[in-house]
Amino acid sequence: MQEGIKEKPAGQRKVSIDILKIVMAFLVVGLHGNNFLADVNPLLAYFFREGIGRTAVPMFLLINGFYFFEIKSEKQFFNLIKRLLYLYLI
């Protein structure tokens, strides 16, 4: 390992990914609100609704794929699958 670079222990939260998930959650809420920013600027509303807002759901899938790389055992795999199914089916 290089000097100054520390590996995070398994299971430790990744703050940057948590922040990205919060931003994406707001974009999903904005997508479900048909008039999100429409009163302020119709062009801006279109940009968020049809442009950047459409990246939210695929980003959640990419983040889940990222967490699959950290799986070390079969038990961790089934725990993650169970948690994801619970979140997606609700």
Sequence and secondary structure as in RCSB ss.txt:
>XXXX:A:sequence
MQEGIKEKPAGQRKVSIDILKIVMAFLVVGLHGNNFLADVNPLLAYFFREGIGRTAVPMFLLINGFYFFEIKSEK
QFFNLIKRLLYLYLI
>XXXX:A:secstr
  TT     TT   HHHHHHHHHHHHHHHHHHSTTTTTTT HHHHHHHHHTGGGGHHHHHHHHHHHHHTT  SHH
HHHHHHHHHHHHHH 
